[in-house]
Amino acid sequence: MMTRLGTCILSIFMLIATAAGAAELDRKEATEIAKEAYIYGVPMVSIYATLYAFSIDEKNPEYKGPFNSTLNVARVFTPKDTGFVTPNSDTPYTFMGLDLRAEPMVITVPKIEPERYFVFQLMDMYTFNFAYIGTRTTGNDGGTYLIAGPAWTGETPKGISKVIHSETQFVNVVGRTQMFNPGDLDNVKKIQADYKLQSLSEFEGKPRIPEPETDWIRPILPAEQKTSTEFYDVLAFLLQFTPTHPSETELRARFEKLGLKPGEKFDVSALPDDIKAALADGMKEGQKAIDDRRVSLHGNSADLFGTREFLKNDFLTRAVGTQVGIGANSKEEALYPIYEKDASGGMLDGSKGKYTLRFAKDGFPPVNAFWSLTMYNLPSQLLVDNPANRYLINSPMLPNLKKDADGGLTIYIQNESPGADKEANWLPAPSGPFMMAMRYYLPKPELLSGAWKSPQVDRIP
């Protein structure tokens, strides 16, 4: 067994080797690799910050419970929830942070009434939506699903509906259970109570195998992710949990030229000044590429989320998706048009304008589940605190909304009340820049094909 002194000496040699390897690069090549690593790593570093807050840092106000446990949030999200950007406030969440290093985990879902939408989205550390359990894919009759890590090769146990394989050793499971109205919360709680998570050993009636002990490192907080070069140390730490995909062998080798090796300390302070500058330049250039791609989308986020096969290793698109809304569903499950500008191209700002969004009588969103429009502050992309405690307008609210004379629906989007006669349709905006996310759950073919278009946001003259 290696002594503590031996471990320290080995760590010193590793740091020296890292610094020496990086020093062999010129600044131009180091910047290029740093840019590639930044774009590649944004999703991984971002999801780690969420997993750390939810399941590792017990002192964090966002902490919900350890890995491999069911973390039900028996309410909709509010502005106090800051664990990740652009949360929805339609469906009470169920979170499961899976650590698959010791053994697979088994998720059991109960039978749910057919009219209630639910989904468990399985997202690996790359943020690929690699599998779904829910209304669309497995139905509402219940089932038991084994989630296996990249190294597991066992046989399917009896009683398992399906085996689902993950590329990475950690999986973020985001469950959403539709709540029809505030009075429906108790029904949602009962459903959530029947969501079950067990280790494979427990499922087979054996003692649970404990997860390996890990020296977790501090994540990069959202406010620092675009500027702190410690980003690269976190990325190197996380690479040990993401075995190299065959399509990424050359890319990972380039990372190692910079000193980014899975599980090894990447000590930025030990690097030469020109390499430190290259890291900063690479981050800046990488973020500019992300921002430019985001602007070019004009709010169309449909193709930002999906499987590895769907995204075809387009790491830039994957990074844009992370910053637009980490954890968003693949388009077959839900579409997320983003509103950042009005119809004339002006940025949305509650201190400078008042706006409307209107659905014509026969122009409501064609969905098989429901739709919603949610307000977010900028730049935080978090829900907006307001005296009405209203963060969205959605289709379950239609009976309580005021229709136009012709049967259409006008939503009033502004900082102050539009007046008592319009308050039923008021979506409060902050006194400053904002964005909105439309959500179409289980979109119909005409939505997926683009035949049905989302309405624009009009500024009131």
C-alpha positions as CSV (number, residue, x, y, z in Angstrom):
1,M,0.0,0.0,0.0
2,M,1.3,3.4,-0.9
3,T,2.2,5.7,2.0
4,R,0.8,9.2,2.3
5,L,4.4,10.5,1.6
6,G,4.5,8.3,-1.5
7,T,1.1,9.6,-2.7
8,C,2.3,13.2,-2.2
9,I,5.5,12.5,-4.2
10,L,3.5,10.9,-7.0
11,S,1.2,13.9,-7.1
12,I,4.1,16.3,-7.3
13,F,5.6,14.3,-10.2
14,M,2.2,14.3,-12.0
15,L,2.0,18.1,-11.6
16,I,5.5,18.5,-12.9
17,A,4.7,16.3,-15.9
18,T,1.5,18.2,-16.6
19,A,3.3,21.5,-16.6
20,A,6.2,20.2,-18.7
21,G,3.8,18.7,-21.3
22,A,1.8,21.9,-21.6
23,A,5.0,23.9,-21.8
24,E,6.0,22.0,-25.0
25,L,3.0,23.6,-26.8
26,D,3.2,27.0,-28.4
27,R,0.6,29.5,-27.3
28,K,-1.4,29.2,-30.5
29,E,-1.8,25.5,-30.3
30,A,-2.5,25.6,-26.6
31,T,-5.3,28.2,-27.3
32,E,-6.8,26.0,-29.9
33,I,-6.9,23.0,-27.6
34,A,-8.2,25.0,-24.7
35,K,-11.0,26.3,-26.9
36,E,-11.9,22.8,-28.0
37,A,-11.8,21.5,-24.4
38,Y,-13.9,24.4,-23.2
39,I,-16.7,23.8,-25.7
40,Y,-16.5,20.1,-25.1
41,G,-16.5,20.5,-21.3
42,V,-19.2,23.1,-20.8
43,P,-22.0,20.5,-20.4
44,M,-19.9,18.2,-18.2
45,V,-18.7,21.0,-15.9
46,S,-22.2,22.5,-15.7
47,I,-24.0,19.2,-14.9
48,Y,-21.4,18.5,-12.2
49,A,-22.3,21.8,-10.5
50,T,-25.9,20.7,-10.3
51,L,-25.1,17.2,-9.1
52,Y,-22.7,18.6,-6.5
53,A,-25.3,21.0,-5.2
54,F,-28.1,18.4,-5.1
55,S,-26.3,15.3,-3.9
56,I,-22.8,16.1,-2.6
57,D,-22.6,19.4,-0.7
58,E,-24.9,18.9,2.3
59,K,-24.5,22.5,3.3
60,N,-25.8,23.8,0.0
61,P,-29.3,25.2,0.2
62,E,-30.1,23.3,-3.0
63,Y,-29.0,19.9,-1.4
64,K,-31.8,17.3,-1.8
65,G,-30.2,14.0,-0.9
66,P,-27.3,11.6,-1.6
67,F,-26.6,9.8,-4.9
68,N,-28.8,6.8,-5.6
69,S,-31.8,8.1,-3.8
70,T,-35.2,9.5,-4.9
71,L,-35.3,13.2,-4.5
72,N,-39.0,14.3,-4.8
73,V,-39.8,18.0,-4.9
74,A,-43.5,18.0,-4.1
75,R,-44.2,21.5,-5.4
76,V,-43.5,23.5,-8.5
77,F,-40.3,25.6,-8.7
78,T,-40.1,29.2,-7.6
79,P,-37.4,32.0,-7.8
80,K,-35.8,30.5,-4.7
81,D,-34.7,27.5,-6.7
82,T,-31.4,28.3,-8.2
83,G,-29.7,24.9,-8.8
84,F,-29.9,25.2,-12.6
85,V,-31.1,27.6,-15.2
86,T,-34.5,27.8,-16.9
87,P,-36.3,25.4,-14.6
88,N,-39.9,24.7,-15.4
89,S,-42.7,25.6,-13.0
90,D,-45.3,23.3,-14.5
91,T,-44.4,19.8,-13.3
92,P,-43.2,18.9,-9.8
93,Y,-39.7,17.4,-10.2
94,T,-38.3,14.1,-9.1
95,F,-34.5,13.9,-9.2
96,M,-32.2,10.9,-9.1
97,G,-28.5,11.3,-9.3
98,L,-27.2,7.8,-10.2
99,D,-23.7,6.6,-9.3
100,L,-23.3,3.5,-11.4
101,R,-19.7,2.7,-10.4
102,A,-20.5,-0.1,-7.9
103,E,-23.5,-1.6,-9.6
104,P,-26.6,-0.8,-11.8
105,M,-29.6,0.9,-10.3
106,V,-33.3,0.0,-10.9
107,I,-36.1,2.5,-11.4
108,T,-39.7,1.4,-10.8
109,V,-42.6,3.6,-11.9
110,P,-46.3,2.9,-10.9
111,K,-49.3,2.8,-13.2
112,I,-50.5,6.3,-13.8
113,E,-53.8,7.5,-15.2
114,P,-53.6,7.8,-19.0
115,E,-54.5,11.5,-19.1
116,R,-51.6,12.5,-16.8
117,Y,-48.3,13.2,-18.5
118,F,-45.1,12.0,-16.8
119,V,-41.5,11.5,-17.9
120,F,-38.1,10.4,-16.6
121,Q,-35.4,11.9,-18.7
122,L,-32.0,10.1,-18.5
123,M,-29.1,12.4,-19.2
124,D,-25.5,11.3,-19.0
125,M,-22.5,13.5,-18.1
126,Y,-22.2,14.7,-21.6
127,T,-25.9,15.9,-21.3
128,F,-27.0,13.5,-24.0
129,N,-30.6,12.5,-23.5
130,F,-29.8,8.8,-24.0
131,A,-33.1,7.3,-22.8
132,Y,-36.6,8.0,-21.7
133,I,-39.1,6.4,-19.4
134,G,-42.6,7.9,-19.5
135,T,-45.8,8.5,-21.3
136,R,-44.4,8.8,-24.8
137,T,-41.8,5.9,-24.7
138,T,-43.0,3.3,-22.2
139,G,-46.6,4.3,-21.5
140,N,-48.5,4.9,-18.3
141,D,-48.9,1.2,-17.2
142,G,-45.8,1.1,-15.0
143,G,-42.6,-0.8,-15.3
144,T,-39.2,-1.6,-13.8
145,Y,-36.0,-0.4,-15.6
146,L,-32.3,-1.3,-15.0
147,I,-29.8,1.5,-15.6
148,A,-26.3,0.2,-16.1
149,G,-23.0,1.9,-16.3
150,P,-20.4,1.6,-19.1
151,A,-18.6,-1.4,-17.6
152,W,-21.6,-3.6,-16.7
153,T,-22.1,-6.7,-18.8
154,G,-24.5,-8.8,-16.6
155,E,-27.6,-10.7,-17.7
156,T,-31.0,-9.1,-17.5
157,P,-32.6,-10.1,-14.1
158,K,-36.1,-11.4,-13.9
159,G,-38.7,-8.7,-13.4
160,I,-36.9,-6.1,-15.4
161,S,-38.9,-4.5,-18.2
162,K,-35.8,-3.1,-20.0
163,V,-32.1,-2.6,-19.5
164,I,-30.8,0.9,-20.3
165,H,-27.0,1.4,-20.8
166,S,-25.2,4.7,-20.0
167,E,-21.9,5.9,-21.5
168,T,-20.9,7.5,-18.3
169,Q,-20.7,6.4,-14.7
170,F,-23.0,9.1,-13.4
171,V,-26.5,9.8,-14.7
172,N,-28.8,12.7,-14.0
173,V,-32.4,11.5,-14.0
174,V,-35.0,14.3,-14.2
175,G,-38.6,13.2,-13.6
176,R,-41.6,15.4,-14.3
177,T,-45.1,14.7,-13.2
178,Q,-47.9,16.8,-14.6
179,M,-49.9,18.8,-12.0
180,F,-53.3,19.8,-13.5
181,N,-53.9,22.7,-11.0
182,P,-52.9,23.6,-7.4
183,G,-55.6,21.3,-6.0
184,D,-54.0,18.4,-7.8
185,L,-50.8,18.5,-5.7
186,D,-51.8,15.8,-3.3
187,N,-52.4,13.4,-6.2
188,V,-48.9,14.2,-7.6
189,K,-47.4,13.5,-4.1
190,K,-49.0,10.1,-4.1
191,I,-47.5,9.3,-7.5
192,Q,-44.1,10.5,-6.5
193,A,-44.2,8.4,-3.4
194,D,-44.5,5.3,-5.6
195,Y,-41.5,6.1,-7.7
196,K,-38.8,3.6,-6.4
197,L,-35.1,3.6,-6.9
198,Q,-33.1,0.5,-5.8
199,S,-29.6,-0.9,-6.4
200,L,-29.6,-4.1,-8.4
201,S,-28.5,-6.0,-5.2
202,E,-31.5,-4.6,-3.3
203,F,-33.8,-5.5,-6.2
204,E,-32.5,-9.1,-6.0
205,G,-32.9,-9.2,-2.2
206,K,-29.1,-8.8,-1.4
207,P,-27.2,-6.3,0.6
208,R,-26.4,-3.1,-1.3
209,I,-22.9,-2.6,-2.6
210,P,-21.6,0.7,-1.3
211,E,-20.5,3.4,-3.7
212,P,-16.7,4.1,-3.9
213,E,-15.5,6.9,-1.7
214,T,-14.5,9.9,-3.7
215,D,-12.5,13.1,-3.0
216,W,-14.9,15.5,-4.7
217,I,-13.6,18.8,-5.9
218,R,-15.4,22.1,-5.7
219,P,-17.4,22.7,-8.9
220,I,-17.2,25.9,-10.9
221,L,-20.2,28.0,-10.1
222,P,-22.4,29.3,-12.9
223,A,-21.1,32.8,-12.4
224,E,-17.5,31.7,-12.8
225,Q,-17.9,29.1,-15.6
226,K,-17.2,31.5,-18.5
227,T,-14.1,33.1,-16.9
228,S,-12.3,30.9,-14.4
229,T,-9.5,28.8,-15.8
230,E,-10.1,26.4,-12.9
231,F,-12.7,25.1,-15.3
232,Y,-10.0,22.9,-16.8
233,D,-9.1,21.3,-13.5
234,V,-12.8,20.3,-13.0
235,L,-13.0,19.0,-16.5
236,A,-9.9,16.8,-15.9
237,F,-11.4,15.5,-12.7
238,L,-14.7,14.5,-14.5
239,L,-13.1,12.8,-17.5
240,Q,-12.3,9.8,-15.2
241,F,-16.1,9.1,-15.1
242,T,-16.6,9.3,-18.8
243,P,-14.8,6.5,-20.7
244,T,-13.5,7.6,-24.1
245,H,-16.0,7.0,-26.8
246,P,-14.3,5.6,-30.0
247,S,-15.3,8.7,-32.0
248,E,-13.4,10.9,-29.5
249,T,-10.1,9.1,-29.3
250,E,-8.1,11.7,-31.2
251,L,-9.8,14.6,-29.4
252,R,-9.1,13.2,-26.0
253,A,-5.4,12.7,-27.1
254,R,-5.3,16.4,-28.0
255,F,-6.6,17.3,-24.5
256,E,-3.7,15.2,-23.0
257,K,-1.2,17.3,-24.9
258,L,-2.5,20.3,-22.8
259,G,-2.2,18.1,-19.7
260,L,-5.9,17.3,-19.3
261,K,-5.8,13.7,-18.2
262,P,-8.7,11.8,-16.7
263,G,-8.7,12.1,-12.9
264,E,-5.3,13.9,-12.7
265,K,-4.9,17.3,-11.0
266,F,-4.6,20.1,-13.6
267,D,-2.8,22.7,-11.6
268,V,-3.3,26.0,-13.5
269,S,-1.0,27.9,-11.1
270,A,1.9,25.6,-12.0
271,L,1.7,26.4,-15.8
272,P,3.9,28.9,-17.6
273,D,2.4,32.3,-18.0
274,D,1.9,32.0,-21.8
275,I,-0.1,28.7,-21.3
276,K,-2.2,30.3,-18.6
277,A,-2.9,33.1,-21.1
278,A,-3.7,30.5,-23.7
279,L,-6.3,28.9,-21.4
280,A,-8.0,32.2,-20.8
281,D,-7.9,33.0,-24.5
282,G,-9.3,29.5,-25.3
283,M,-12.2,30.1,-22.9
284,K,-12.9,33.5,-24.4
285,E,-12.9,32.2,-28.0
286,G,-15.0,29.1,-27.0
287,Q,-17.6,31.2,-25.3
288,K,-17.7,33.6,-28.3
289,A,-18.4,30.6,-30.5
290,I,-21.2,29.5,-28.2
291,D,-22.7,33.0,-28.1
292,D,-22.5,33.4,-31.8
293,R,-24.2,30.1,-32.5
294,R,-26.9,30.9,-29.9
295,V,-27.7,34.3,-31.6
296,S,-27.8,32.6,-35.0
297,L,-30.6,30.3,-33.8
298,H,-33.1,33.1,-33.4
299,G,-34.7,31.3,-30.4
300,N,-35.1,27.9,-32.2
301,S,-33.7,25.4,-29.7
302,A,-35.4,22.3,-31.2
303,D,-32.1,20.7,-32.3
304,L,-29.9,21.5,-29.3
305,F,-30.8,18.4,-27.3
306,G,-30.8,14.7,-28.0
307,T,-28.7,11.5,-28.2
308,R,-25.1,11.3,-29.3
309,E,-26.5,9.8,-32.6
310,F,-28.8,12.8,-33.1
311,L,-26.2,15.5,-32.3
312,K,-23.5,13.7,-34.3
313,N,-20.7,14.9,-31.9
314,D,-21.5,18.5,-32.6
315,F,-20.0,19.7,-29.4
316,L,-20.7,23.3,-30.1
317,T,-24.4,22.7,-30.4
318,R,-24.3,20.6,-27.2
319,A,-22.6,23.5,-25.3
320,V,-25.2,26.0,-26.6
321,G,-28.0,23.7,-25.4
322,T,-26.4,23.6,-22.0
323,Q,-26.3,27.3,-21.7
324,V,-29.8,27.9,-23.2
325,G,-31.3,25.4,-20.8
326,I,-29.4,22.5,-19.3
327,G,-31.6,19.4,-18.9
328,A,-34.0,20.3,-21.7
329,N,-35.8,17.4,-23.4
330,S,-35.2,16.1,-26.9
331,K,-37.7,17.6,-29.3
332,E,-39.8,14.4,-29.6
333,E,-40.5,14.9,-25.9
334,A,-40.8,18.6,-25.7
335,L,-40.0,21.7,-27.9
336,Y,-38.6,24.9,-26.3
337,P,-38.9,27.9,-28.5
338,I,-37.0,30.7,-26.8
339,Y,-38.1,34.3,-26.8
340,E,-35.3,36.8,-26.4
341,K,-36.5,39.5,-28.9
342,D,-39.8,41.0,-29.9
343,A,-41.2,40.9,-33.5
344,S,-39.2,43.9,-34.6
345,G,-35.9,42.5,-33.3
346,G,-35.7,44.5,-30.1
347,M,-34.4,42.8,-26.9
348,L,-37.1,42.0,-24.4
349,D,-36.8,44.4,-21.4
350,G,-39.5,45.1,-18.8
351,S,-38.1,48.5,-17.9
352,K,-38.4,49.7,-21.5
353,G,-41.5,48.1,-23.0
354,K,-44.8,46.2,-22.6
355,Y,-45.6,43.2,-24.8
356,T,-48.3,40.8,-25.9
357,L,-48.3,37.3,-27.3
358,R,-51.5,36.1,-28.9
359,F,-52.9,32.7,-29.9
360,A,-55.7,32.9,-32.6
361,K,-59.0,31.1,-31.9
362,D,-57.9,28.1,-34.0
363,G,-54.2,28.6,-33.4
364,F,-53.5,27.1,-30.0
365,P,-50.3,24.9,-29.9
366,P,-50.9,21.3,-31.3
367,V,-49.7,19.1,-28.4
368,N,-50.6,15.8,-27.0
369,A,-49.8,16.8,-23.4
370,F,-49.8,20.6,-22.6
371,W,-48.0,23.8,-23.3
372,S,-46.7,26.7,-21.2
373,L,-44.9,30.1,-21.4
374,T,-42.4,30.8,-18.6
375,M,-40.7,34.0,-17.7
376,Y,-37.0,34.2,-16.8
377,N,-34.7,37.0,-15.6
378,L,-31.5,37.8,-17.6
379,P,-28.7,37.2,-17.3
380,S,-29.5,34.6,-14.5
381,Q,-32.1,32.7,-16.5
382,L,-34.0,32.1,-13.3
383,L,-37.7,32.5,-12.4
384,V,-38.8,36.0,-11.7
385,D,-40.1,37.0,-8.3
386,N,-43.3,39.1,-8.6
387,P,-46.2,40.2,-6.4
388,A,-48.6,37.9,-8.2
389,N,-46.4,34.8,-7.6
390,R,-47.0,33.9,-11.3
391,Y,-44.1,32.5,-13.2
392,L,-45.9,31.1,-16.3
393,I,-49.1,30.8,-18.2
394,N,-50.0,27.3,-19.4
395,S,-52.8,25.4,-21.1
396,P,-54.2,23.9,-17.8
397,M,-54.9,27.5,-16.8
398,L,-57.1,28.2,-19.9
399,P,-60.5,27.9,-18.0
400,N,-59.4,30.8,-15.8
401,L,-58.0,33.0,-18.5
402,K,-59.9,35.7,-20.3
403,K,-60.5,34.9,-24.0
404,D,-60.6,37.6,-26.7
405,A,-64.0,38.4,-28.3
406,D,-63.2,36.1,-31.2
407,G,-62.1,33.2,-29.0
408,G,-58.4,33.8,-29.2
409,L,-56.1,34.4,-26.2
410,T,-53.9,37.5,-25.6
411,I,-51.1,37.2,-22.9
412,Y,-49.9,40.5,-21.4
413,I,-46.2,40.6,-20.7
414,Q,-45.0,43.5,-18.7
415,N,-43.6,44.6,-15.3
416,E,-46.6,46.3,-13.9
417,S,-50.2,45.1,-13.9
418,P,-52.0,45.7,-17.2
419,G,-55.2,46.6,-15.3
420,A,-57.8,44.6,-13.4
421,D,-59.6,43.6,-16.6
422,K,-56.4,42.0,-18.0
423,E,-54.7,40.7,-14.9
424,A,-56.0,37.1,-15.5
425,N,-53.8,37.0,-18.6
426,W,-50.8,38.8,-17.1
427,L,-47.3,37.2,-17.2
428,P,-45.2,39.5,-14.9
429,A,-41.9,40.6,-16.3
430,P,-38.9,42.0,-14.3
431,S,-37.9,45.6,-14.5
432,G,-35.1,44.8,-16.8
433,P,-34.0,42.3,-19.5
434,F,-35.8,39.0,-19.7
435,M,-36.3,35.9,-21.8
436,M,-39.2,33.5,-22.0
437,A,-39.3,29.8,-22.8
438,M,-42.3,28.2,-24.5
439,R,-42.7,24.5,-23.7
440,Y,-44.7,22.1,-25.9
441,Y,-44.9,18.7,-24.3
442,L,-45.5,15.8,-26.7
443,P,-45.6,18.0,-29.8
444,K,-47.8,16.8,-32.6
445,P,-46.3,16.2,-36.1
446,E,-47.3,19.7,-37.4
447,L,-45.3,21.2,-34.6
448,L,-42.3,19.0,-35.2
449,S,-42.3,19.6,-38.9
450,G,-42.6,23.4,-38.5
451,A,-45.9,23.6,-40.3
452,W,-47.4,25.2,-37.1
453,K,-45.5,28.3,-36.1
454,S,-45.2,29.8,-32.6
455,P,-46.7,33.3,-32.4
456,Q,-44.4,36.3,-32.1
457,V,-44.0,38.7,-29.2
458,D,-45.3,42.2,-30.1
459,R,-44.3,45.3,-28.3
460,I,-47.2,47.5,-27.4
461,P,-46.7,51.0,-29.0
